[in-house]
Amino acid sequence: MEIKFIVDTERCLGADACGNLCARICPPDIIDYADENGKKVPRVTDMELCMKDHGCQNNCPAKAITILPPQEEGRNF
């Protein structure tokens, strides 16, 4: 079980609009970008390197990033 990094692509401003904020907050080489609907949208390349401090979620100007904790099997939160 691992945490989930979810980006609301409708809300995301795109990396060019926010100055790659999530990549600047997170440790190097964790965030890269995928082109979605003409915007560079962040994605995590290696969750093992993630600090799990919610820095990207808490600082996203569009509030487009959600980090969900791992769920235990058989439990719904």
Steps between C-alpha positions, in 0.01 A plus 500: 500500500629841415379854507324637194592823323196636317491808278171659401593584142205737467617713794873477430636823354787318331866516591567801279231705677614429857874490437544125557417554867445134587835397348675778693342392830561127464841329507680480164386248240164418660276717283485503124227628274258350252330701229125492564258729323784732399634534856803349670340308788716358781538132576716315749766282342602310816275492807783345701685833480195701605545664841125462567491843662219628275715798397383487141136462604514780756677745268320437171342836410209327325451238774519240222717244683365247747712248687309207642641273770521128434184308576506180693332208329144456612474851646325795346590846622 
